[in-house]
């Protein structure tokens, strides 16, 4: 089940481990997805996404900046903090100001990622970056009324 795989991954299970036929857990999830009759397709897709994302190789803030809501949800399910502060690298260089996943989502108008982050337990919607800027400020600067409304509904402060 999804909960059991999540528990194993949080406890450090090796996602690259292979069975006696050389197949990984992701290979099994893919085979299961192809064999499904459609009744459990959504659960199998979530399991495949969970196994395909390794928090040691992808930062939550990067997935948020790329608007990959499925990877954001998978990383959070594996224990990544929605409040972690990391820098983002783009073709323009390092962006220290975009240090939280929610700020990155708001700065790039990444709505799927923002939705996954706002659904995460313990997310701090008013967490500012080192410059004192909050997700709400980035959404306002971007002019995204959808993002502004979502943040306000989630309890973002207007001050």
C-alpha positions as CSV (number, residue, x, y, z in Angstrom):
1,X,0.0,0.0,0.0
2,X,1.0,3.6,-0.4
3,X,1.2,4.2,3.4
4,X,3.5,1.2,3.8
5,X,5.8,2.3,1.0
6,X,5.9,5.8,2.5
7,X,6.8,4.4,5.9
8,X,9.6,2.3,4.4
9,X,11.0,5.3,2.5
10,X,10.9,7.5,5.5
11,X,12.8,4.9,7.5
12,X,15.6,4.8,4.9
13,X,14.6,1.9,2.7
14,X,16.8,1.6,-0.4
15,X,14.6,2.5,-3.4
16,X,17.3,1.1,-5.7
17,X,17.3,-2.4,-4.1
18,X,16.7,-5.2,-6.5
19,X,14.9,-8.5,-6.2
20,X,16.4,-11.8,-7.4
21,X,15.3,-10.9,-11.0
22,X,17.0,-7.5,-10.9
23,X,13.7,-5.5,-10.5
24,X,13.4,-2.4,-8.2
25,X,10.2,-1.4,-6.4
26,X,9.6,1.2,-9.2
27,X,9.8,-1.6,-11.7
28,X,7.1,-3.5,-9.7
29,X,4.9,-0.4,-9.5
30,X,5.2,0.1,-13.3
31,X,4.3,-3.5,-14.0
32,X,1.4,-3.3,-11.6
33,X,0.2,-0.1,-13.3
34,X,0.3,-1.8,-16.7
35,X,-1.6,-4.8,-15.4
36,X,-4.4,-2.8,-13.7
37,X,-7.9,-2.9,-14.9
38,X,-8.3,0.8,-14.0
39,X,-9.9,0.3,-10.5
40,X,-6.8,1.2,-8.6
41,X,-5.1,3.2,-11.3
42,X,-4.9,6.4,-9.2
43,X,-3.4,4.7,-6.2
44,X,-0.8,2.9,-8.4
45,X,0.1,6.2,-10.1
46,X,0.6,7.8,-6.7
47,X,2.8,4.9,-5.7
48,X,4.8,5.1,-8.9
49,X,5.4,8.9,-8.4
50,X,6.4,8.3,-4.7
51,X,9.0,5.7,-5.7
52,X,10.3,7.8,-8.6
53,X,11.2,10.8,-6.4
54,X,14.3,10.6,-4.2
55,X,14.6,13.4,-1.7
56,X,18.4,12.9,-1.6
57,X,18.5,13.9,-5.3
58,X,15.7,16.5,-5.7
59,X,15.0,19.5,-3.4
60,X,11.5,20.3,-2.6
61,X,12.1,24.0,-3.5
62,X,13.2,22.8,-7.0
63,X,10.1,20.7,-7.6
64,X,8.0,23.7,-6.4
65,X,9.7,26.2,-8.8
66,X,9.1,23.8,-11.6
67,X,5.4,23.5,-10.7
68,X,5.6,19.7,-10.3
69,X,2.7,19.2,-7.8
70,X,3.1,15.4,-7.9
71,X,6.8,15.5,-7.0
72,X,6.1,18.1,-4.3
73,X,3.5,15.8,-2.7
74,X,5.8,12.7,-3.0
75,X,8.7,14.6,-1.4
76,X,6.5,15.8,1.5
77,X,5.1,12.2,1.9
78,X,8.7,11.1,2.3
79,X,9.4,13.6,5.1
80,X,10.6,16.7,3.3
81,X,9.6,19.8,5.2
82,X,7.3,22.2,3.4
83,X,9.1,24.9,5.4
84,X,12.7,24.1,4.4
85,X,14.9,27.0,3.3
86,X,17.0,26.2,0.3
87,X,18.3,28.3,-2.6
88,X,17.2,27.8,-6.2
89,X,19.6,27.6,-9.1
90,X,18.5,28.7,-12.6
91,X,20.2,29.9,-15.8
92,X,20.6,33.3,-14.1
93,X,22.5,31.8,-11.1
94,X,21.6,31.1,-7.5
95,X,18.5,32.7,-6.0
96,X,18.9,33.0,-2.3
97,X,15.7,35.1,-2.1
98,X,13.6,32.1,-3.2
99,X,14.4,29.9,-0.2
100,X,11.1,28.3,0.8
101,X,9.1,26.0,-1.5
102,X,6.0,28.1,-1.1
103,X,7.9,31.3,-2.0
104,X,9.4,29.5,-5.1
105,X,5.9,28.4,-6.1
106,X,4.5,31.9,-5.7
107,X,7.4,33.6,-7.5
108,X,6.9,31.3,-10.5
109,X,3.1,31.2,-10.3
110,X,3.4,27.4,-9.9
111,X,-0.2,26.7,-8.9
112,X,0.0,22.8,-8.8
113,X,3.0,23.0,-6.5
114,X,1.4,25.7,-4.3
115,X,-1.7,23.6,-3.9
116,X,0.3,20.6,-2.8
117,X,2.3,22.8,-0.4
118,X,-0.8,24.4,1.1
119,X,-2.3,21.0,1.7
120,X,0.9,19.9,3.5
121,X,0.5,19.5,7.3
122,X,2.5,22.2,9.2
123,X,3.2,24.5,6.3
124,X,3.8,28.0,7.4
125,X,2.1,30.3,4.9
126,X,3.8,33.4,6.3
127,X,7.3,32.1,6.4
128,X,9.6,34.9,5.1
129,X,12.9,34.6,3.3
130,X,16.1,36.2,4.6
131,X,15.0,39.5,2.9
132,X,11.7,39.5,4.8
133,X,9.5,38.7,1.8
134,X,6.6,36.3,2.2
135,X,4.8,34.1,-0.3
136,X,1.9,36.6,-0.3
137,X,4.3,39.4,-1.3
138,X,5.7,37.3,-4.2
139,X,2.1,36.4,-5.4
140,X,1.1,40.1,-5.2
141,X,4.2,41.1,-7.1
142,X,3.4,38.5,-9.7
143,X,-0.2,39.7,-10.0
144,X,-1.6,36.2,-9.5
145,X,-5.1,36.6,-8.1
146,X,-5.5,32.8,-7.9
147,X,-2.4,32.4,-5.9
148,X,-3.3,35.4,-3.6
149,X,-6.7,34.0,-2.9
150,X,-5.3,30.5,-2.1
151,X,-2.8,32.0,0.3
152,X,-5.4,34.2,2.0
153,X,-7.7,31.2,2.4
154,X,-4.8,29.3,3.9
155,X,-4.4,32.0,6.5
156,X,-1.7,34.2,5.1
157,X,-1.4,37.5,6.9
158,X,-1.9,40.8,5.0
159,X,0.5,42.8,7.1
